[in-house]
Amino acid sequence: TLPDFVVYRPEKLKKAVKKEGLLPLMVFANGACANTSITHERVLSEIASHGYIVVAIGALKLANDENWESTEAHMLIG
């Protein structure tokens, strides 16, 4: 339901919710650099593995894609 975002979550979501209850939410934007989270994929995946839901703005584009748009603050409202 969020076509312009990438959601990072624990691999075993139901198990994490059962253990922790409601999971905290982190919203990530790469600022004016690029409308993608590919350059931060590892750290965002690591955060999610500790029981967080991370919603990152922008499609998960390849790192060598030169057609990145800048991320504007208004884009965080989906």
GIWO-V945588 format. One line per field, one symbol per residue. ss: DSSP state (H for helix, E for strand, L for the rest). burial: 1 if it has 24 or more other ideal C-beta (glycine too) atoms within 12 Angstrom, else 0. A space follows every 50 residues. Layout:
ss->???
burial->???
This chain:
ss->LLLLEEEELLLLHHHHHHHHLLLEEEEELLLLLLLLLHHHHHHHHHHHHL LEEEEEELLLLLLLLLLLLLLLHHHHLL
burial->00001111110000000000001001111100011111110001001100 1111111101000000010010000000
